[in-house]
Every structure is written in structure tokens, then in C-alpha cells.
Amino acid sequence: MLTVKLSFLAVVATLCTFDRQSIKMKKFLLITAIAFFATTVSFAQRDGRTRFSIGPEIGIATSNPLKVDPGNKGWGLGLGVSAQVEHFFQQNFSGVFYAGYMGYNGRSSGTSTKNKAYTAIPIRIGGNMYAGNNLHLGAQLGVGLNNLGGVSATAFSYSPEIGYNFRSRNDKPLDLTLKLDGYAGNMNFTAVDLRLSLIL
């Protein structure tokens, strides 16, 4: 870190020797050097790092495996919690291991009763690509230990997602991720979920 700071100061000192006729170029190069220095330090702190996050999830079911039944409205709001381990293999690429629990409330089954809750325990691995330090795009694949109407089954699980790292007012590192959770098998099921997690 000391070497980086000294190199940065050397660049600044060199820029300050320009004559007055090149002041615009000097300002441009100085701003570029500052931006490059900040980006390099930030990436250096993240490369090779492993971090853990945990937080609640809220979602809404977007498919109804029982739609063939007259009047059946499927499932609605879902609530759950999840944990994730993320390791940065490169400055802008990370691998993740994710596990969670989601339960979606049953809606009318077309009679005087409601569908039983649809529950899912997804276990997935995947990766994230970062555009800068905050915005990330990712995808995960794995299995879902699901229960639909009292019938348990293991389904193929997938989840494309987009998220953003930020800090709270009290300077806590957080992540907000919007994703599509899908399960192929056990009559197929999809939901749009929002995850807010604390990065540890």
C-alpha cells in the first residue's frame, strides 16, 4: 500500500511541473490519476476476499402449477431468509454458495379452501460479474427441496439476478438483489424475489 501511495504522489508531482499553457491537460491527467488510484485500491482490497451475507427475502409467485384446476389462484406472497458465501477470484468476478428458505402463501383453490403453502429450500452455486464496485449481474444453479401441497420433491433450481452493494446511514455494508427463482420439476414453479442482506 505504501508503494502505491508513493507512486501516486510521484505522478501528482510530475503533473505539477507542467507549464501554465498545459493547465487543462494537467487537470485532466490529475483527475484521471486520482480515479485510477481510487479504483486500484478498491479492487486490491476485494480481490481474493471471502465474505458472508445474511438477510430476509420477500417475493411473489409468478406461476401457478395448478392453473388447470378451475378457479385455482395458486400462490401469492412469499417470505423467507437466506445466507450466502461469496469469494472473489478476480477483481470483478466472484463465486457464490447460496442456501435459503422461502414459503409462499396459498391462495384460493377454487372452493372454500386455500392451497397449502409452497415451500422451497434452495441450495445453489453460481457467480457474479461486477461492473465497477457495486453493480453486479449473476446466475446460480442447484437444487430445491420443495414441498407443494404436502408432497415433497427435489427440483432443479435456477436463479438469474441483478444486485447492488451499498452502505446504510450508519455505514453498514448491504446488498439489494432482485432475482427470478425458478424450479424445474414438482410441477414447475417460478417467483420474483427481492433479497436485502447484511454483508459481514
KOLGUKOL-957339 format. One record per residue (C-alpha): chain; residue number from 0; x, y, z. Coordinates in steps of 0.1 Angstrom, whole numbers. Each point is the difference from the previous one (the first is absolute). Example, Ala and Ser with C-alpha at 12.3 -4.5 7.8 and 13.67 -1.06 7.14 Angstrom:
+--------+-----+-------+-------+-------+
! cadena ! num !     u !     v !     w !
+--------+-----+-------+-------+-------+
!      A !   0 !   123 !   -45 !    78 !
!      A !   1 !    14 !    34 !    -7 !
+--------+-----+-------+-------+-------+
END
This chain:
+--------+-----+-------+-------+-------+
! cadena ! num !     u !     v !     w !
+--------+-----+-------+-------+-------+
!      A !   0 !     0 !     0 !     0 !
!      A !   1 !    29 !    24 !     8 !
!      A !   2 !    15 !    -7 !   -34 !
!      A !   3 !   -33 !     8 !   -17 !
!      A !   4 !    -3 !    33 !    19 !
!      A !   5 !    36 !    10 !    -8 !
!      A !   6 !    -6 !    -8 !   -37 !
!      A !   7 !   -32 !    21 !     0 !
!      A !   8 !    18 !    29 !    17 !
!      A !   9 !    27 !    -2 !   -27 !
!      A !  10 !   -26 !     2 !   -27 !
!      A !  11 !   -15 !    31 !    17 !
!      A !  12 !    34 !    16 !     4 !
!      A !  13 !     8 !    -6 !   -37 !
!      A !  14 !   -33 !    16 !   -11 !
!      A !  15 !     6 !    30 !    21 !
!      A !  16 !    32 !     8 !   -20 !
!      A !  17 !   -20 !     7 !   -32 !
!      A !  18 !     1 !    36 !   -12 !
!      A !  19 !   -30 !    23 !     2 !
!      A !  20 !    -8 !    -5 !   -37 !
!      A !  21 !    -9 !   -36 !     6 !
!      A !  22 !   -22 !     6 !    31 !
!      A !  23 !   -30 !   -17 !   -16 !
!      A !  24 !    19 !   -31 !    -8 !
!      A !  25 !    15 !     0 !    34 !
!      A !  26 !   -34 !     1 !    17 !
!      A !  27 !   -13 !   -28 !   -22 !
!      A !  28 !    30 !   -22 !     7 !
!      A !  29 !    -2 !     7 !    37 !
!      A !  30 !   -37 !    -9 !     2 !
!      A !  31 !     8 !   -32 !   -20 !
!      A !  32 !    28 !    -9 !    24 !
!      A !  33 !   -22 !     5 !    30 !
!      A !  34 !   -28 !   -21 !   -15 !
!      A !  35 !    25 !   -28 !    -9 !
!      A !  36 !    15 !     1 !    34 !
!      A !  37 !   -33 !    -3 !    18 !
!      A !  38 !   -12 !   -28 !   -23 !
!      A !  39 !    33 !   -19 !     5 !
!      A !  40 !    -1 !     2 !    38 !
!      A !  41 !   -37 !   -11 !     1 !
!      A !  42 !     6 !   -30 !   -23 !
!      A !  43 !    31 !   -10 !    19 !
!      A !  44 !   -20 !    -2 !    32 !
!      A !  45 !   -26 !   -23 !   -16 !
!      A !  46 !    21 !   -23 !   -21 !
!      A !  47 !     4 !   -34 !    18 !
!      A !  48 !   -24 !    10 !    27 !
!      A !  49 !   -28 !   -23 !    14 !
!      A !  50 !   -31 !    16 !    16 !
!      A !  51 !   -32 !   -13 !    16 !
!      A !  52 !   -35 !    16 !    -3 !
!      A !  53 !   -33 !    -8 !    16 !
!      A !  54 !   -34 !    16 !    -3 !
!      A !  55 !   -37 !    -2 !    -6 !
!      A !  56 !   -18 !    -6 !   -33 !
!      A !  57 !   -34 !    10 !   -13 !
!      A !  58 !   -15 !   -12 !   -32 !
!      A !  59 !   -31 !    -6 !   -21 !
!      A !  60 !    -9 !   -32 !   -19 !
!      A !  61 !    -1 !     5 !   -37 !
!      A !  62 !   -12 !   -35 !   -11 !
!      A !  63 !   -29 !   -22 !    11 !
!      A !  64 !     6 !   -38 !    -5 !
!      A !  65 !   -36 !    -6 !     9 !
!      A !  66 !   -15 !    24 !   -25 !
!      A !  67 !   -17 !   -29 !   -18 !
!      A !  68 !   -23 !    -3 !    29 !
!      A !  69 !   -30 !    23 !    -5 !
!      A !  70 !     1 !    30 !    23 !
!      A !  71 !    34 !    -9 !    15 !
!      A !  72 !    20 !    32 !     6 !
!      A !  73 !    32 !   -17 !    10 !
!      A !  74 !    24 !    19 !    24 !
!      A !  75 !     7 !    36 !     9 !
!      A !  76 !    24 !    17 !    24 !
!      A !  77 !    31 !   -18 !    11 !
!      A !  78 !    23 !     7 !    30 !
!      A !  79 !    33 !   -16 !    10 !
!      A !  80 !    36 !     3 !    10 !
!      A !  81 !    33 !    -9 !   -17 !
!      A !  82 !    38 !    -1 !     6 !
!      A !  83 !    27 !     3 !   -26 !
!      A !  84 !    38 !    -5 !    -2 !
!      A !  85 !    18 !    20 !   -27 !
!      A !  86 !    36 !    -3 !   -10 !
!      A !  87 !    17 !    24 !   -24 !
!      A !  88 !    23 !   -20 !   -24 !
!      A !  89 !     7 !    32 !   -20 !
!      A !  90 !    -6 !    37 !     5 !
!      A !  91 !   -34 !    -1 !   -17 !
!      A !  92 !   -10 !   -37 !     2 !
!      A !  93 !   -11 !   -20 !    30 !
!      A !  94 !   -13 !   -35 !     7 !
!      A !  95 !   -30 !    -5 !    23 !
!      A !  96 !   -16 !   -27 !    22 !
!      A !  97 !   -36 !     8 !     9 !
!      A !  98 !   -25 !   -18 !    23 !
!      A !  99 !   -34 !    13 !    11 !
!      A ! 100 !   -36 !    -6 !     9 !
!      A ! 101 !   -31 !    14 !   -16 !
!      A ! 102 !   -37 !    -5 !     7 !
!      A ! 103 !   -27 !    12 !   -23 !
!      A ! 104 !   -36 !     4 !    13 !
!      A ! 105 !   -27 !   -20 !   -17 !
!      A ! 106 !   -29 !    18 !   -17 !
!      A ! 107 !   -35 !   -12 !    -8 !
!      A ! 108 !    -1 !   -36 !   -13 !
!      A ! 109 !   -33 !     7 !   -18 !
!      A ! 110 !   -21 !   -12 !    29 !
!      A ! 111 !    -5 !    12 !    36 !
!      A ! 112 !    36 !   -11 !     8 !
!      A ! 113 !    35 !    14 !    -8 !
!      A ! 114 !    30 !   -17 !   -15 !
!      A ! 115 !    25 !   -11 !    25 !
!      A ! 116 !    32 !    20 !     2 !
!      A ! 117 !    27 !    -6 !   -26 !
!      A ! 118 !    34 !    -3 !    18 !
!      A ! 119 !    34 !    -1 !   -16 !
!      A ! 120 !    35 !    -6 !    14 !
!      A ! 121 !    24 !    10 !   -28 !
!      A ! 122 !    36 !   -10 !     1 !
!      A ! 123 !    20 !    15 !   -29 !
!      A ! 124 !    34 !    10 !   -12 !
!      A ! 125 !     8 !    27 !   -26 !
!      A ! 126 !    19 !    31 !    -8 !
!      A ! 127 !    -2 !    38 !    -1 !
!      A ! 128 !    15 !    24 !   -25 !
!      A ! 129 !     6 !    35 !    13 !
!      A ! 130 !    -3 !    32 !   -20 !
!      A ! 131 !    21 !    23 !    22 !
!      A ! 132 !    -1 !    -5 !    37 !
!      A ! 133 !   -38 !    -2 !     6 !
!      A ! 134 !   -22 !   -13 !   -28 !
!      A ! 135 !     1 !   -37 !    -7 !
!      A ! 136 !   -16 !   -25 !   -23 !
!      A ! 137 !    -1 !   -37 !     8 !
!      A ! 138 !   -16 !   -34 !    -3 !
!      A ! 139 !    -3 !   -30 !    22 !
!      A ! 140 !    -8 !   -37 !    -6 !
!      A ! 141 !    -8 !   -28 !    25 !
!      A ! 142 !   -28 !   -19 !    16 !
!      A ! 143 !   -32 !    10 !    18 !
!      A ! 144 !   -14 !   -22 !    28 !
!      A ! 145 !   -36 !    10 !    -6 !
!      A ! 146 !   -34 !    -9 !    15 !
!      A ! 147 !   -31 !     6 !   -20 !
!      A ! 148 !   -34 !    -8 !    16 !
!      A ! 149 !    16 !   -24 !    24 !
!      A ! 150 !    20 !   -18 !   -27 !
!      A ! 151 !    38 !     3 !     3 !
!      A ! 152 !    23 !    -2 !   -30 !
!      A ! 153 !    34 !    11 !   -11 !
!      A ! 154 !     1 !    24 !   -30 !
!      A ! 155 !    26 !    15 !   -21 !
!      A ! 156 !     5 !    36 !    12 !
!      A ! 157 !    12 !    31 !   -20 !
!      A ! 158 !     2 !    37 !     8 !
!      A ! 159 !    12 !    29 !   -23 !
!      A ! 160 !     4 !    31 !    20 !
!      A ! 161 !    11 !    37 !     1 !
!      A ! 162 !    12 !    17 !    32 !
!      A ! 163 !    17 !    31 !    15 !
!      A ! 164 !    24 !     4 !    29 !
!      A ! 165 !    -5 !    31 !    21 !
!      A ! 166 !     4 !    13 !    36 !
!      A ! 167 !   -27 !     9 !    25 !
!      A ! 168 !    -2 !    33 !    18 !
!      A ! 169 !    20 !   -15 !    29 !
!      A ! 170 !    26 !   -12 !   -25 !
!      A ! 171 !   -10 !   -37 !     0 !
!      A ! 172 !     8 !   -19 !   -33 !
!      A ! 173 !   -32 !   -12 !   -16 !
!      A ! 174 !   -11 !   -17 !   -33 !
!      A ! 175 !   -33 !     2 !   -17 !
!      A ! 176 !    -6 !   -27 !   -26 !
!      A ! 177 !   -30 !    -5 !   -24 !
!      A ! 178 !    -3 !   -35 !   -14 !
!      A ! 179 !   -21 !   -26 !   -17 !
!      A ! 180 !    -2 !   -32 !    20 !
!      A ! 181 !   -10 !   -30 !   -22 !
!      A ! 182 !    -6 !   -37 !     7 !
!      A ! 183 !    -2 !   -25 !   -27 !
!      A ! 184 !   -18 !   -31 !    12 !
!      A ! 185 !   -27 !    -5 !    26 !
!      A ! 186 !   -24 !    16 !   -25 !
!      A ! 187 !    23 !    29 !    -6 !
!      A ! 188 !    -1 !    33 !    20 !
!      A ! 189 !    14 !    35 !    -4 !
!      A ! 190 !     1 !    31 !    21 !
!      A ! 191 !    15 !    35 !     0 !
!      A ! 192 !    19 !     6 !    33 !
!      A ! 193 !    18 !    29 !    16 !
!      A ! 194 !    28 !    -6 !    24 !
!      A ! 195 !    14 !    26 !    24 !
!      A ! 196 !    31 !   -13 !    18 !
!      A ! 197 !    26 !    12 !    25 !
!      A ! 198 !    36 !    -7 !   -13 !
!      A ! 199 !    22 !   -13 !    28 !
+--------+-----+-------+-------+-------+
END
